[in-house]
Amino acid sequence: MATTNLAPTLPVGATSGGKGTGPRKKMKSFYPSWFFIPAVVMYVVFFAIPTFASFYFSLTRWSLFDSQFIGLGNFVQFFQDPQLWNGFIHTFEYGFATSAAKVVLGFALAVILTGPILARGYLRAIIFFPVLISTIGVGIMFKSLLDPFHGMVNAVLGFLHLPQPGWFTDPALALGTIAAVDIWKGVGIATLIFMAGIVAIPNEYFEAARMDGASSWAILRTITIPLSRPAMATVIILSLIGGLRSFDLIWATTGGGPGFTSDVIASVIYKQYQAGFYGLSTAGNVVLFVVVTAIMVPLSSFLNRKTVEL
Amino acid sequence: MKRARTIAWIKGLVAIVVTAVVFLVPFAFVLLQAAKTPDDASNLTFSWPTHWQFFQNLRDVLATNDGLIWRAFANSAILTVGSVTIMVILAAMVGYVLQRKASRLNPVINFFVLAGLIVPPAVVPTIWLLQGVGLFKTMFGMILVEATFGLSFCILLFRAFVGTIPRELDEAAVLDGAGPIRLFFRVILPLLRPVIVTVIVVQAVAVFNDFAGPLYFLPGDENATVQLTLYQFQGQNLSFYNLLFMDILLITIPPLVAYIFFNRQIVAGLTSGAVKG
């Protein structure tokens, strides 16, 4: 038996006095702490220092070469200027809308794709593929497809005698349209994660429930949904982090426009950077930092609480 | 039973039609646009090209701006290979020791790993720092920044995978006289192969597709990555939609190839948190 080889490693505490350390403990020196050093140096230099520096520079008027302390001026401007304030509100709307849609759609698709269905491989591949392609490419693609005058979508709508809105050019629609494209691009990853979660549920549960004559709705409600909780947590956390920080798609489609109607904090940061207001841009970064951590830290500890107990 | 099968068939057919409209039509549009003449493409209609010139467009897009796209592909390749190599090696070292050795440092490190996943990078201060160390607008600086931003995710994957390798293996290697370095590079690292492939593919796609990073930290035409050429193309050549879409097509090829060959590893990497939480 393999255990006989391991026997000496087990009773470490019992043989105190003699050599003091069992082989298990001696092994510690074979896991050198300096293995951390290269990663820690990179993390500190390129991530931690800029993050801490951002707290200071957000309080300054800053030209990269010299900075002048102005207290909370940048933050006051950020929350008073309606254009910047809009970006703040839109960040929440965009983050929560895309995340909720990805959870609901992703879960529905995962339930369908893990059940008996034709061409599962094709469906899985086609739903997932947009996740892998360039966000800028997707943005350009949909800008053409949703073009108010020539785009395919409006051509179809016109054919059906339905209104043909300016998807990216109507201030009331722009942010929602971008969110819809974001969902189109990202739902595949949510589906995939939910599928992995559902497949991991032991089959006996489903069989036993079916034996007892449970309807498929009852099975979904009492088995599939509660037992895919870890997958649910992963999807919510990942999609919300991505949604609150999202920039690429917005910049590739509307650039925050028309006007400022589809700006989010991340695009405000870029615009202020382009305009040379580095202090204000960094203040935006600090606001984004606070928003993301204030939402994600309580949320992820709440979502993970149950699974830690198991 | 027969009825259930018919329902499954109908569901499948509906799903195929719906996904074809929602997902395939946009890709078909890209293909058609890439094959049209400039006038034809600038209409933006979903139509059959009046005149097919797919290969001429391909040649044209490769030749525009003195072959900028070649340089962009080379830049993207260097950036991707460089940063992913650093990520794999450094993250494997951290994930390994983090999983193997119980230490008072571990909670601190775990906290910072999670912070690296959640906290959005502070962009202008990062530019300020890169300028301070003389790495702003350099490929080397960009590689280090991308590698840093990807570290946290890789560390989590490696830590989870090292947990599945029995410690008895380490002890056997040590008994055979291996030192810490040999133990890691000769014994552990080869065993990490499945997760290394996952990390490489997932992160390579992420870095290759990254837009905001090079936009902020690697400006300048000679350093342009493929994503930036696409963005600049969109700004300049509004009368050359055919070339723009050909560019999209070209840029989609590397992730497509990665997906075809490493489908399973990509799925494994992206769903690693789904089962255990």
Boltz contact constraints between the chains, C-beta under 6 A:
constraints:
  - contact:
      token1: [A, 28]
      token2: [B, 101]
      max_distance: 6.0
  - contact:
      token1: [A, 30]
      token2: [B, 174]
      max_distance: 6.0
  - contact:
      token1: [A, 30]
      token2: [B, 180]
      max_distance: 6.0
  - contact:
      token1: [A, 30]
      token2: [B, 183]
      max_distance: 6.0
  - contact:
      token1: [A, 31]
      token2: [B, 97]
      max_distance: 6.0
  - contact:
      token1: [A, 31]
      token2: [B, 100]
      max_distance: 6.0
  - contact:
      token1: [A, 31]
      token2: [B, 101]
      max_distance: 6.0
  - contact:
      token1: [A, 32]
      token2: [B, 180]
      max_distance: 6.0
  - contact:
      token1: [A, 35]
      token2: [B, 93]
      max_distance: 6.0
  - contact:
      token1: [A, 35]
      token2: [B, 97]
      max_distance: 6.0
  - contact:
      token1: [A, 36]
      token2: [B, 94]
      max_distance: 6.0
  - contact:
      token1: [A, 38]
      token2: [B, 90]
      max_distance: 6.0
  - contact:
      token1: [A, 39]
      token2: [B, 90]
      max_distance: 6.0
  - contact:
      token1: [A, 39]
      token2: [B, 94]
      max_distance: 6.0
  - contact:
      token1: [A, 39]
      token2: [B, 151]
      max_distance: 6.0
  - contact:
      token1: [A, 42]
      token2: [B, 148]
      max_distance: 6.0
  - contact:
      token1: [A, 46]
      token2: [B, 144]
      max_distance: 6.0
  - contact:
      token1: [A, 46]
      token2: [B, 145]
      max_distance: 6.0
  - contact:
      token1: [A, 46]
      token2: [B, 148]
      max_distance: 6.0
  - contact:
      token1: [A, 47]
      token2: [B, 148]
      max_distance: 6.0
  - contact:
      token1: [A, 49]
      token2: [B, 129]
      max_distance: 6.0
  - contact:
      token1: [A, 50]
      token2: [B, 122]
      max_distance: 6.0
  - contact:
      token1: [A, 50]
      token2: [B, 125]
      max_distance: 6.0
  - contact:
      token1: [A, 50]
      token2: [B, 126]
      max_distance: 6.0
  - contact:
      token1: [A, 50]
      token2: [B, 129]
      max_distance: 6.0
  - contact:
      token1: [A, 51]
      token2: [B, 122]
      max_distance: 6.0
  - contact:
      token1: [A, 53]
      token2: [B, 125]
      max_distance: 6.0
  - contact:
      token1: [A, 54]
      token2: [B, 122]
      max_distance: 6.0
  - contact:
      token1: [A, 54]
      token2: [B, 125]
      max_distance: 6.0
  - contact:
      token1: [A, 57]
      token2: [B, 125]
      max_distance: 6.0
  - contact:
      token1: [A, 64]
      token2: [B, 128]
      max_distance: 6.0
  - contact:
      token1: [A, 116]
      token2: [B, 8]
      max_distance: 6.0
  - contact:
      token1: [A, 117]
      token2: [B, 8]
      max_distance: 6.0
  - contact:
      token1: [A, 117]
      token2: [B, 11]
      max_distance: 6.0
  - contact:
      token1: [A, 117]
      token2: [B, 12]
      max_distance: 6.0
  - contact:
      token1: [A, 118]
      token2: [B, 12]
      max_distance: 6.0
  - contact:
      token1: [A, 119]
      token2: [B, 12]
      max_distance: 6.0
  - contact:
      token1: [A, 119]
      token2: [B, 16]
      max_distance: 6.0
  - contact:
      token1: [A, 123]
      token2: [B, 15]
      max_distance: 6.0
  - contact:
      token1: [A, 123]
      token2: [B, 19]
      max_distance: 6.0
  - contact:
      token1: [A, 126]
      token2: [B, 19]
      max_distance: 6.0
  - contact:
      token1: [A, 126]
      token2: [B, 23]
      max_distance: 6.0
  - contact:
      token1: [A, 132]
      token2: [B, 205]
      max_distance: 6.0
  - contact:
      token1: [A, 132]
      token2: [B, 255]
      max_distance: 6.0
  - contact:
      token1: [A, 132]
      token2: [B, 259]
      max_distance: 6.0
  - contact:
      token1: [A, 133]
      token2: [B, 252]
      max_distance: 6.0
  - contact:
      token1: [A, 133]
      token2: [B, 255]
      max_distance: 6.0
  - contact:
      token1: [A, 134]
      token2: [B, 209]
      max_distance: 6.0
  - contact:
      token1: [A, 134]
      token2: [B, 227]
      max_distance: 6.0
  - contact:
      token1: [A, 134]
      token2: [B, 251]
      max_distance: 6.0
  - contact:
      token1: [A, 136]
      token2: [B, 211]
      max_distance: 6.0
  - contact:
      token1: [A, 136]
      token2: [B, 227]
      max_distance: 6.0
  - contact:
      token1: [A, 136]
      token2: [B, 230]
      max_distance: 6.0
  - contact:
      token1: [A, 136]
      token2: [B, 231]
      max_distance: 6.0
  - contact:
      token1: [A, 137]
      token2: [B, 248]
      max_distance: 6.0
  - contact:
      token1: [A, 137]
      token2: [B, 251]
      max_distance: 6.0
  - contact:
      token1: [A, 140]
      token2: [B, 234]
      max_distance: 6.0
  - contact:
      token1: [A, 141]
      token2: [B, 26]
      max_distance: 6.0
  - contact:
      token1: [A, 141]
      token2: [B, 30]
      max_distance: 6.0
  - contact:
      token1: [A, 144]
      token2: [B, 44]
      max_distance: 6.0
  - contact:
      token1: [A, 147]
      token2: [B, 44]
      max_distance: 6.0
  - contact:
      token1: [A, 150]
      token2: [B, 43]
      max_distance: 6.0
  - contact:
      token1: [A, 150]
      token2: [B, 44]
      max_distance: 6.0
  - contact:
      token1: [A, 150]
      token2: [B, 45]
      max_distance: 6.0
  - contact:
      token1: [A, 151]
      token2: [B, 44]
      max_distance: 6.0
  - contact:
      token1: [A, 152]
      token2: [B, 46]
      max_distance: 6.0
  - contact:
      token1: [A, 189]
      token2: [B, 270]
      max_distance: 6.0
  - contact:
      token1: [A, 192]
      token2: [B, 270]
      max_distance: 6.0
  - contact:
      token1: [A, 192]
      token2: [B, 271]
      max_distance: 6.0
  - contact:
      token1: [A, 193]
      token2: [B, 271]
      max_distance: 6.0
  - contact:
      token1: [A, 193]
      token2: [B, 274]
      max_distance: 6.0
  - contact:
      token1: [A, 196]
      token2: [B, 271]
      max_distance: 6.0
  - contact:
      token1: [A, 196]
      token2: [B, 274]
      max_distance: 6.0
  - contact:
      token1: [A, 197]
      token2: [B, 274]
      max_distance: 6.0
  - contact:
      token1: [A, 200]
      token2: [B, 275]
      max_distance: 6.0
  - contact:
      token1: [A, 230]
      token2: [B, 277]
      max_distance: 6.0
  - contact:
      token1: [A, 231]
      token2: [B, 274]
      max_distance: 6.0
  - contact:
      token1: [A, 233]
      token2: [B, 277]
      max_distance: 6.0
  - contact:
      token1: [A, 234]
      token2: [B, 273]
      max_distance: 6.0
  - contact:
      token1: [A, 234]
      token2: [B, 274]
      max_distance: 6.0
  - contact:
      token1: [A, 245]
      token2: [B, 120]
      max_distance: 6.0
  - contact:
      token1: [A, 247]
      token2: [B, 212]
      max_distance: 6.0
  - contact:
      token1: [A, 248]
      token2: [B, 211]
      max_distance: 6.0
  - contact:
      token1: [A, 273]
      token2: [B, 124]
      max_distance: 6.0
  - contact:
      token1: [A, 278]
      token2: [B, 124]
      max_distance: 6.0
  - contact:
      token1: [A, 281]
      token2: [B, 124]
      max_distance: 6.0
  - contact:
      token1: [A, 282]
      token2: [B, 124]
      max_distance: 6.0
  - contact:
      token1: [A, 285]
      token2: [B, 122]
      max_distance: 6.0
  - contact:
      token1: [A, 288]
      token2: [B, 120]
      max_distance: 6.0
  - contact:
      token1: [A, 292]
      token2: [B, 120]
      max_distance: 6.0
  - contact:
      token1: [A, 296]
      token2: [B, 118]
      max_distance: 6.0
  - contact:
      token1: [A, 307]
      token2: [B, 277]
      max_distance: 6.0
